[in-house]
């Protein structure tokens, strides 16, 4: 398949999924609406850009960010050493969607999803889903991982075990010796078969849409206290620490001239440290 067609198909899917997710969130919340912000990577020349949408102070959602991007150009000489396929040429193209949900009700976990397609001298997919509850919930954890395994198994029986392990290793705070949440799946440099990989990427996106809806409809019914809200704020502090210290997407965006507000949309509106 032609490289440009691959890019177009990937980009179009990420944009469609952005619309689907935002529509679902607004329907679930019933109060707040997304505000859209368009941005360009380089105002002097065409190097792509994107659109990030923010919803705040809803009935269910305290803050949600849904970011679509398509950027291209050249990596810096320093940064290109960290990216595959850049030995002969520093040119790159990247598109993706990233979603972070922070909830009003501390019983509803924070949820994160992203998928992307990057092309240098060759292309690959990456992404994942993970959930960060404030309180231990074995029932939620077991159900969540069963749903992810079902999605992975539809494509390859080896995916779930491999991608779960990669998620556990990735979403970990070494300076605190603790996991960020209950894990999920995480994958990168996926380039075995473009059409099969693209089908998997789309299925992961639709799985996140289903999982997030099911969790919200179940957990948002529970009443919460001020003390539980304070625990949520502390948990958010850990979330911020990971995103600013270790997250690859944050580093990639900032080091490739991405929009700062779009990149940092994952940060919650209120967090605390003790």
Secondary structure, 3 states (H helix, E strand, C coil): CCHHHHHHHHHHHHHHHHHHHHHHHHHHHCCCCCEEEEEECCCCCCCEEEEEEEEECCCCEEEEEEEEEEEEEECCCCHHHHCCCCCCCCEEEEEEEEEEEEECCCCCCEEEEEEEEEECCCEEEEEEEEEECCCCCHHHHHHHHHHHHHHHHCCCCCHHHHHHHHHHHHCEECCCCEECCCCEEEEEEECCCHHHHHHHHHHHHHHHHHHHHHHHHHHCCCCCCHHHHHHHHHHHHHHHHHHHHCCHHHHHHHHCCCCHHHHHHHCCCCCCCC
